[in-house]
Amino acid sequence: MSSSAPVLSPELSPDPLPSQPRGWLLAAAALIPVNLAPSLLLALVGTIQGYTRYGGAILRDPLFGLAALLSLAAVGVAFLGEDWRLSLPGMFNYWPFLLMLPAFAAVLADRVSGTESFRVSGTESFRVSGTESCPVGRRRLAQVLVLGSGLMLLLGWGEVLWGWQGHFFWGPVWITGVAGGERPAAAFTSPNTLAIYLVIHLCLAAGLWLDRADRDWPQAVGLGAVLGLGSLLLLLTASRNGWGVGGLALMMGLALRRCWWGIGILAGLGLAGLAAAWDWPGWRAVVPRLIWSRLADTFDPQALYFSSTANRLDAWQFALQMVQERPLTGWGWQSFAALYNAQDPPELLGHCHNLYLHLAAEGGIPLLLGHLILWGWILARGWQAWRRSQESVLLGMLLALTAFFASGLLDVVMLDGRIHLLVTLLLGAVWGASLEQRSTKGQCNQDLG
């Protein structure tokens, strides 16, 4: 019996220079808490290299066509908008990230290594498989993001404990800033944005905590500090949306791990907060005022600064009117704030506090449906990949994205470029996980055939 030389599959063979474009993306992720401009520049370099190296595979994926079409639609909306002077700058909140997403997926996907096919006697073949490469791309991305979140935690706790406020400079270069205010916002302009940022990173830290590769004690201590300090800071943001989606992510994670007692405790804490908000006898003496007062504002139509559901309902109704009047092309980017604030008496609001109504009102219903299909397709493929692999880091990313899109029901934090880039990186990593599964499955079927 003789065998020919080993034949490596071109789809699964290890990348000779795997770290080059990925390194640019990891550097971009590391600088997200500092400043958006260098992060976008590094992400752009990684995107160009990703298209250069994996262009053929990217173009064959139908999701690339959808992302490219949505990017073109975002530009078209800018020119068809009611006020192009507002709409043209606003389109940069959308189309660059849509074009970056397919490249992120290709770069962050891990190729299988150590797998060789041998042909025996000219007819039969069998495969000798070494150890498959661990999800290096996703794990490194999660580690970099969680490590970078330490700066946000420092700024947030500095704001809480020492009243930090203002901007930090390194020579002539502006590094980052601290908003300052009654509720911590760290380097963001809103505590609600900080809350969603924290929820995303808490999910990533939990995924790394559950991952066996990160069980050595220095990393365990660091992840424990992020989980503890991040959870407390999330509570202090007094963001009901952050509390809600954080609880949703935790509930889903506990359910997937069949931790029913944890679900019971979490449900009990939620009910206790609602009981205190409704002023049931004795509960306000048990539940911290920070929690029940914010929850009570939800049901109080006299609450100020959009703390009441009644205020949000008014903004949602206005957005629905915009959709009804221009359902196909929308009113153009950044049009909601201009139209809403032009009311008599004037109202000051930058968005309609609902991501999906926001996209429909400013971009039109077709553009909203395209985004829903793109995001839903990526998440569905990601969950399928997780069910096959049971990978903890991937689970953390999926929970983070689920929490983010749930937060879109009450806010539009995607308008912050750092959050948008962060979410695009995570979507790319999840998309890349599904590409790995499809590539491995296809190669196995080919060999068996």
Backbone hydrogen bonds, N-H to C=O, Kabsch-Sander energy under -0.5 kcal/mol:
donor,donor_aa,acceptor,acceptor_aa,energy
4,S,119,R,-1.4
7,V,117,S,-2.2
8,L,6,P,-0.5
13,S,9,S,-1.7
20,Q,17,L,-0.8
22,R,18,P,-0.6
23,G,19,S,-2.4
24,W,20,Q,-1.2
25,L,21,P,-1.6
26,L,22,R,-2.5
27,A,23,G,-2.2
28,A,24,W,-2.1
29,A,25,L,-2.4
30,A,26,L,-2.1
31,L,27,A,-1.4
32,I,29,A,-0.9
34,V,31,L,-1.1
35,N,31,L,-2.2
39,S,35,N,-0.9
40,L,36,L,-2.8
41,L,37,A,-2.1
42,L,38,P,-2.5
43,A,39,S,-2.5
44,L,40,L,-2.3
45,V,41,L,-1.9
46,G,42,L,-2.3
47,T,43,A,-2.2
48,I,44,L,-2.5
49,Q,45,V,-2.3
50,G,46,G,-2.2
51,Y,47,T,-2.5
52,T,48,I,-2.1
53,R,49,Q,-2.4
54,Y,50,G,-2.8
55,G,51,Y,-0.8
58,I,54,Y,-2.4
59,L,55,G,-2.4
60,R,56,G,-1.2
61,D,57,A,-0.7
61,D,58,I,-1.0
64,F,61,D,-1.4
65,G,61,D,-0.9
66,L,62,P,-1.6
67,A,63,L,-2.5
68,A,64,F,-2.8
69,L,65,G,-2.3
70,L,66,L,-2.4
71,S,67,A,-2.0
72,L,68,A,-2.2
73,A,69,L,-2.3
74,A,70,L,-2.3
75,V,71,S,-1.5
76,G,72,L,-2.4
77,V,73,A,-2.6
78,A,74,A,-1.2
79,F,75,V,-1.3
80,L,76,G,-1.7
81,G,77,V,-0.8
82,E,331,W,-2.5
83,D,331,W,-0.5
86,L,83,D,-1.1
87,S,83,D,-2.3
88,L,84,W,-2.6
90,G,86,L,-1.4
91,M,87,S,-1.4
91,M,88,L,-0.5
92,F,89,P,-1.2
93,N,90,G,-1.9
94,Y,91,M,-2.0
95,W,91,M,-1.6
97,F,94,Y,-0.5
98,L,94,Y,-1.6
99,L,95,W,-1.8
100,M,96,P,-1.8
101,L,97,F,-1.7
103,A,99,L,-0.6
104,F,100,M,-2.4
105,A,101,L,-2.1
106,A,102,P,-2.0
107,V,103,A,-2.5
108,L,104,F,-2.6
109,A,105,A,-1.2
116,E,114,G,-0.5
116,E,128,V,-1.8
117,S,7,V,-1.6
118,F,126,F,-2.5
120,V,124,E,-3.8
121,S,2,S,-1.5
123,T,120,V,-1.7
124,E,120,V,-1.2
126,F,118,F,-1.8
128,V,116,E,-2.0
129,S,127,R,-0.6
130,G,114,G,-3.3
130,G,128,V,-0.5
136,V,134,C,-3.1
139,R,135,P,-2.4
140,R,136,V,-2.9
141,L,137,G,-2.1
142,A,138,R,-2.7
143,Q,139,R,-2.6
144,V,140,R,-2.7
145,L,141,L,-2.5
146,V,142,A,-2.5
147,L,143,Q,-2.5
148,G,144,V,-2.5
149,S,145,L,-1.6
150,G,147,L,-1.3
151,L,148,G,-1.6
152,M,148,G,-0.7
153,L,149,S,-2.3
154,L,150,G,-2.4
155,L,151,L,-2.6
156,G,152,M,-2.8
157,W,153,L,-2.8
158,G,154,L,-2.3
159,E,155,L,-1.9
160,V,156,G,-1.8
161,L,157,W,-3.3
162,W,158,G,-1.8
163,G,159,E,-0.6
164,W,158,G,-1.7
166,G,178,V,-2.3
168,F,176,T,-3.6
170,W,173,V,-2.9
173,V,170,W,-1.6
175,I,168,F,-2.7
176,T,168,F,-0.9
178,V,166,G,-3.5
179,A,186,A,-2.6
188,F,185,A,-2.4
194,L,190,S,-1.7
195,A,191,P,-2.3
196,I,192,N,-1.9
197,Y,193,T,-2.3
198,L,194,L,-2.6
199,V,195,A,-2.3
200,I,196,I,-2.3
201,H,197,Y,-2.0
202,L,198,L,-2.5
203,C,199,V,-2.0
204,L,200,I,-1.9
205,A,201,H,-2.6
206,A,202,L,-2.3
207,G,203,C,-2.2
208,L,204,L,-2.2
209,W,205,A,-2.3
210,L,206,A,-2.0
211,D,207,G,-0.9
214,D,211,D,-1.8
215,R,212,R,-1.3
220,A,216,D,-2.3
221,V,217,W,-2.6
222,G,218,P,-2.2
223,L,219,Q,-2.9
224,G,220,A,-2.4
225,A,221,V,-2.2
226,V,222,G,-2.2
227,L,223,L,-2.6
228,G,224,G,-2.5
229,L,225,A,-2.8
230,G,226,V,-2.1
231,S,227,L,-1.7
232,L,228,G,-2.0
233,L,229,L,-2.3
234,L,230,G,-2.3
235,L,231,S,-1.9
236,L,232,L,-1.9
237,T,233,L,-1.3
238,A,235,L,-1.2
239,S,234,L,-0.6
240,R,238,A,-0.8
243,W,239,S,-2.7
244,G,240,R,-2.5
245,V,241,N,-2.7
246,G,242,G,-2.2
247,G,243,W,-2.4
248,L,244,G,-2.2
249,A,245,V,-2.5
250,L,246,G,-2.3
251,M,247,G,-2.7
252,M,248,L,-2.5
253,G,249,A,-2.5
254,L,250,L,-2.6
255,A,251,M,-2.3
256,L,252,M,-2.6
257,R,253,G,-1.4
258,R,255,A,-1.3
259,C,254,L,-3.1
260,W,258,R,-1.2
263,I,259,C,-1.5
264,G,260,W,-2.1
265,I,261,W,-2.1
266,L,262,G,-2.5
267,A,263,I,-2.7
268,G,264,G,-2.2
269,L,265,I,-2.3
270,G,266,L,-2.0
271,L,267,A,-2.3
272,A,268,G,-2.2
273,G,269,L,-2.0
274,L,270,G,-2.0
275,A,271,L,-2.5
276,A,272,A,-2.1
277,A,273,G,-2.1
278,W,274,L,-2.2
279,D,276,A,-1.2
280,W,275,A,-2.7
283,W,280,W,-1.7
284,R,280,W,-0.6
285,A,282,G,-0.7
286,V,283,W,-1.3
287,V,283,W,-2.5
291,I,288,P,-0.9
292,W,288,P,-1.8
293,S,289,R,-2.6
294,R,290,L,-0.9
295,L,291,I,-2.1
296,A,292,W,-2.3
297,D,293,S,-1.7
298,T,294,R,-0.8
298,T,295,L,-0.6
299,F,295,L,-0.6
299,F,296,A,-1.1
300,D,297,D,-1.0
303,A,300,D,-1.8
307,S,304,L,-1.0
309,T,298,T,-2.0
312,R,308,S,-1.3
313,L,309,T,-2.6
314,D,310,A,-1.5
315,A,311,N,-1.7
316,W,312,R,-2.7
317,Q,313,L,-2.4
318,F,314,D,-1.9
319,A,315,A,-2.2
320,L,316,W,-2.4
321,Q,317,Q,-2.0
322,M,318,F,-1.8
323,V,319,A,-2.1
324,Q,320,L,-2.5
325,E,321,Q,-1.8
326,R,322,M,-2.0
330,G,326,R,-1.0
331,W,361,A,-1.9
332,G,362,E,-2.0
335,S,332,G,-1.5
338,A,334,Q,-0.9
339,L,335,S,-2.5
340,Y,336,F,-3.1
341,N,337,A,-2.4
342,A,339,L,-0.5
343,Q,340,Y,-1.3
347,E,340,Y,-0.6
349,L,347,E,-0.8
355,L,408,G,-2.8
355,L,411,D,-1.0
356,Y,408,G,-0.5
358,H,354,N,-2.5
359,L,355,L,-2.2
360,A,356,Y,-1.9
361,A,357,L,-2.9
362,E,358,H,-2.4
363,G,359,L,-2.4
364,G,359,L,-0.7
364,G,360,A,-1.1
365,I,327,P,-3.4
368,L,364,G,-1.8
369,L,365,I,-2.7
370,G,366,P,-2.2
371,H,367,L,-2.1
372,L,368,L,-2.4
373,I,369,L,-2.4
374,L,370,G,-2.4
375,W,371,H,-3.0
376,G,372,L,-2.6
377,W,373,I,-2.5
378,I,374,L,-2.2
379,L,375,W,-2.5
380,A,376,G,-2.7
381,R,377,W,-2.4
382,G,378,I,-2.3
383,W,379,L,-2.8
384,Q,380,A,-1.9
385,A,381,R,-2.1
386,W,382,G,-2.3
387,R,383,W,-2.3
388,R,384,Q,-1.4
389,S,385,A,-2.0
390,Q,386,W,-3.9
395,L,391,E,-2.0
396,G,392,S,-2.3
397,M,393,V,-1.9
398,L,394,L,-2.4
399,L,395,L,-2.6
400,A,396,G,-2.1
401,L,397,M,-2.4
402,T,398,L,-2.4
403,A,399,L,-2.5
404,F,400,A,-2.2
405,F,401,L,-2.6
406,A,402,T,-1.9
407,S,403,A,-2.1
408,G,404,F,-0.9
409,L,406,A,-1.7
410,L,407,S,-1.8
411,D,407,S,-1.1
415,L,412,V,-1.5
416,D,413,V,-1.9
417,G,415,L,-0.6
420,H,416,D,-2.3
421,L,417,G,-2.5
422,L,418,R,-2.2
423,V,419,I,-2.7
424,T,420,H,-2.3
425,L,421,L,-2.2
426,L,422,L,-2.0
427,L,423,V,-2.7
428,G,424,T,-2.4
429,A,425,L,-2.2
430,V,426,L,-2.4
431,W,427,L,-2.7
432,G,428,G,-2.5
433,A,429,A,-1.6
434,S,430,V,-1.6
435,L,431,W,-1.8
436,E,432,G,-2.0
437,Q,433,A,-1.8
438,R,434,S,-2.3
439,S,435,L,-2.5
440,T,436,E,-2.6
441,K,437,Q,-2.5
442,G,438,R,-2.6
443,Q,439,S,-2.1
444,C,440,T,-2.2
445,N,441,K,-2.4
446,Q,442,G,-2.0
447,D,443,Q,-2.3
448,L,444,C,-2.5
449,G,445,N,-2.1
